[in-house]
């Protein structure tokens, strides 16, 4: 929860900080884009490395350190380094971002089995929603009370708090020294892509999720300007993201109670449709 809250806080915190220190909404959006675009590349690679690791906890622990340190370096770079260098730091930082979110989820099947896994997945999804609620609220509140750069520091601190939990993940059974797979990394990545493409339901879910996440990222980039225009301050715009997380938290609580009530395909297309309508309404109201 700490890692995910810090992750969800980092984007809304970077945007007002970039806006305040760089003096440009475009520069602030470029920083956010740097961390999110590289995450799309780093996610599959981190997934393969987690599958191969005999001690899976070391990889997310290292990722937590890199991400927290990257946020601090970005903050320093905004006032002391050329902006291009700061963007490059953001790109490198974003490569390990998926370990803060999906990296935890990937470990669930190792510790929860059978029908309990359905409920565990639902509760795991709820932690995303709680983090989506708390992260932007903390970013906006901290930026409002203590200035935007402090929100980035708080985000890095939350991520660091997750280090002990990551490091203590149990060793993978049957993976003694020398027992790790030796197939090329690219072969495992290609095999994963073939599985996704070869299963229509999984391919639909993946494509829909990617499109929805792109839209959510664009909303995050717009939030400071929306806050400046409609709420009287760029920092207050982050509060809008917390509002979207409330309904997600309620929905996941219902799914945790009734995990088989709605077909997965229905949840995916209906969720995407609701988000599309909501963004259209927000555009019209703005």
C-alpha positions in Angstrom: 0.0 0.0 0.0 2.8 2.4 0.9 4.6 1.7 -2.4 1.4 2.1 -4.5 0.4 5.3 -2.7 3.8 6.8 -3.3 3.6 5.7 -6.9 0.2 7.2 -7.3 1.4 10.4 -5.6 4.5 10.8 -7.7 2.8 11.8 -10.9 0.4 14.4 -9.4 3.3 15.6 -7.2 5.7 16.0 -10.2 3.2 18.0 -12.2 2.8 20.9 -9.8 6.5 20.7 -8.9 7.5 20.9 -12.5 5.0 23.7 -13.0 6.4 25.6 -10.1 10.1 25.1 -10.7 10.2 25.0 -14.5 7.5 27.6 -14.9 5.9 25.7 -17.8 3.0 23.3 -18.0 4.6 21.8 -21.1 7.8 21.0 -19.2 5.8 19.5 -16.3 3.9 17.3 -18.7 7.1 16.2 -20.4 8.5 15.0 -17.1 5.4 12.9 -16.5 5.5 11.6 -20.0 9.2 10.5 -19.5 8.3 8.4 -16.5 5.2 6.8 -18.0 6.5 6.0 -21.5 9.6 4.2 -20.2 7.4 2.3 -17.8 5.7 0.6 -20.8 9.1 -0.7 -21.8 10.3 -1.6 -18.3 7.1 -3.5 -17.3 7.5 -6.6 -19.5 11.3 -6.8 -18.8 10.7 -6.6 -15.1 8.0 -9.3 -15.4 10.4 -11.7 -17.0 13.1 -11.0 -14.5 10.7 -11.5 -11.6 9.7 -14.9 -13.1 13.3 -15.9 -13.4 14.5 -14.7 -9.9 15.2 -17.2 -7.2 14.9 -14.4 -4.7 12.1 -12.2 -6.1 12.2 -9.7 -3.3 15.6 -8.3 -4.3 14.3 -6.9 -7.6 11.3 -4.9 -6.3 13.5 -3.7 -3.4 16.1 -2.4 -5.9 13.3 -0.8 -8.0 12.0 1.0 -4.9 15.4 2.4 -4.2 15.9 3.5 -7.8 12.5 5.1 -8.1 12.7 7.0 -4.8 16.2 8.2 -5.6 15.1 9.2 -9.1 12.2 11.3 -7.8 14.7 13.2 -5.5 17.2 13.6 -8.4 14.4 15.0 -10.6 13.5 17.5 -8.0 17.1 18.7 -7.6 17.5 18.7 -11.4 14.6 21.0 -12.0 16.5 23.8 -10.4 20.1 22.9 -11.1 20.4 20.8 -14.2 19.5 21.4 -17.9 15.9 20.3 -18.5 16.9 17.7 -21.0 19.1 16.0 -18.4 16.2 16.0 -16.0 13.9 14.4 -18.5 16.5 11.7 -19.1 16.5 11.0 -15.4 12.7 10.8 -15.4 12.9 8.2 -18.2 15.4 6.1 -16.3 13.3 6.4 -13.2 10.1 5.3 -15.0 11.7 2.1 -16.2 11.3 0.5 -12.8 7.9 2.0 -12.0 5.9 -1.2 -12.8 7.6 -2.9 -9.9 5.8 -0.6 -7.6 2.4 -1.7 -8.8 2.1 -4.9 -10.8 5.3 -6.3 -9.3 3.4 -7.0 -6.1 0.4 -8.5 -7.8 2.6 -11.0 -9.7 3.6 -12.6 -6.4 0.0 -13.3 -5.3 -0.3 -16.8 -6.9 2.8 -17.9 -4.9 1.2 -17.3 -1.6 -2.6 -17.6 -2.1 -4.2 -20.6 -3.9 -7.5 -21.9 -5.1 -10.7 -19.9 -4.7 -8.9 -17.7 -2.2 -6.9 -16.2 -5.1 -10.1 -14.7 -6.5 -10.8 -12.7 -3.4 -7.1 -11.9 -2.9 -7.0 -10.4 -6.4 -10.1 -8.3 -5.6 -8.5 -7.0 -2.4 -5.3 -6.4 -4.2 -7.2 -4.3 -6.7 -8.7 -2.4 -3.8 -5.2 -1.4 -2.7 -4.8 0.2 -6.2 -8.0 2.2 -5.6 -7.0 3.2 -2.1 -3.6 4.3 -3.4 -5.3 6.2 -6.2 -7.5 7.9 -3.7 -4.7 8.7 -1.1 -1.9 9.5 -3.5 -3.4 12.4 -5.4 -5.1 13.7 -2.2 -1.7 13.7 -0.4 0.0 15.3 -3.4 -2.6 18.1 -3.6 -2.8 18.6 0.2 1.0 18.7 0.6 1.4 21.0 -2.3 -1.2 23.3 -1.0 0.2 23.4 2.6 3.9 22.9 2.1 4.5 23.8 -1.5 4.7 21.4 -4.5 8.4 20.2 -4.2 7.6 18.8 -0.7 4.9 16.6 -2.2 7.6 14.9 -4.3 9.7 14.3 -1.1 6.7 12.7 0.7 6.1 10.5 -2.3 9.7 9.2 -2.3 9.4 8.6 1.5 6.3 6.5 1.1 8.0 4.4 -1.6 11.0 3.9 0.7 8.7 2.6 3.5 7.9 -0.5 1.4 11.5 -1.6 1.3 11.3 -4.1 4.2 8.2 -5.8 2.8 9.9 -6.2 -0.6 13.2 -7.5 0.7 11.4 -10.2 2.9 9.5 -11.8 0.0 10.1 -15.5 0.3 12.7 -17.4 -1.8 11.1 -19.2 -4.8 11.1 -23.0 -4.0 13.2 -25.1 -6.3 15.3 -22.2 -7.6 18.6 -22.9 -6.0 21.8 -21.4 -7.2 22.3 -22.2 -10.9 18.7 -23.3 -11.2 17.5 -20.1 -12.9 16.4 -20.3 -16.6 19.1 -19.6 -19.1 16.9 -19.0 -22.2 17.4 -15.5 -23.7 15.4 -12.7 -22.2 13.9 -11.8 -25.7 12.6 -15.4 -26.0 10.6 -15.1 -22.8 9.3 -11.7 -23.9 8.2 -13.1 -27.3 6.6 -16.2 -25.6 4.6 -13.8 -23.4 3.4 -11.8 -26.4 2.4 -15.0 -28.2 0.3 -16.0 -25.2 -1.5 -12.7 -25.1 -2.2 -12.6 -28.9 -3.2 -16.2 -29.0 -6.0 -15.8 -26.4 -8.7 -13.4 -27.7 -10.1 -12.6 -24.2 -6.7 -11.8 -22.9 -5.8 -9.8 -26.0 -9.0 -7.7 -25.7 -8.4 -7.1 -22.0 -4.8 -6.1 -22.6 -5.6 -3.7 -25.5 -8.5 -2.1 -23.6 -6.4 -1.7 -20.4 -3.6 0.0 -22.4 -6.0 2.4 -24.1 -7.6 3.3 -20.8 -4.3 3.8 -19.1 -3.2 6.1 -21.8 -6.3 8.2 -21.3 -5.7 8.2 -17.5 -2.2 9.4 -18.0 -3.4 12.2 -20.3 -5.9 13.2 -17.5 -3.0 13.3 -15.0 -1.1 15.6 -17.3 -4.1 18.0 -17.6 -4.8 18.1 -13.9 -2.6 21.1 -12.8 -4.1 23.2 -15.6 -7.6 22.1 -14.7 -6.9 23.0 -11.0 -5.5 26.3 -12.0 -8.5 27.1 -14.1 -11.4 25.7 -12.1 -10.2 25.3 -8.5 -7.9 28.2 -8.0 -4.6 26.4 -7.8 -2.5 23.9 -9.7 -2.0 21.8 -6.5 -5.8 21.5 -6.0 -6.1 19.8 -9.3 -4.6 16.6 -7.9 -7.7 16.3 -5.7 -9.7 15.5 -8.9 -7.8 12.2 -9.2 -8.8 11.3 -5.7 -12.5 11.8 -6.7 -12.1 9.2 -9.5 -10.6 6.7 -7.1 -13.6 6.7 -4.8 -15.9 5.0 -7.3 -13.1 2.5 -8.2 -12.7 1.6 -4.5 -16.5 1.0 -4.1 -16.5 -1.1 -7.3 -13.6 -3.3 -6.1 -15.2 -3.7 -2.7 -18.3 -5.1 -4.4 -16.2 -7.4 -6.6 -14.3 -8.7 -3.6 -17.6 -9.6 -2.0 -19.1 -11.1 -5.2 -16.1 -12.2 -7.3 -18.1 -14.1 -9.9 -21.1 -11.8 -10.2 -20.1 -10.2 -13.5 -18.1 -11.7 -16.4 -14.6 -10.3 -16.7 -15.1 -9.2 -20.3 -18.2 -7.2 -19.2 -16.3 -5.4 -16.4 -13.5 -4.4 -18.8 -15.6 -3.0 -21.6 -18.2 -1.4 -19.3 -15.4 0.2 -17.2 -13.7 1.7 -20.3 -17.1 3.0 -21.5 -17.8 4.7 -18.2 -14.4 6.4 -18.2 -14.8 7.6 -21.7 -18.2 9.2 -20.9 -16.8 10.7 -17.7 -13.9 12.3 -19.6 -16.2 13.7 -22.2 -18.4 15.2 -19.5 -15.4 16.7 -17.8 -14.3 18.3 -21.2 -17.7 19.7 -21.7 -17.9 21.2 -18.1 -14.4 22.6 -18.3 
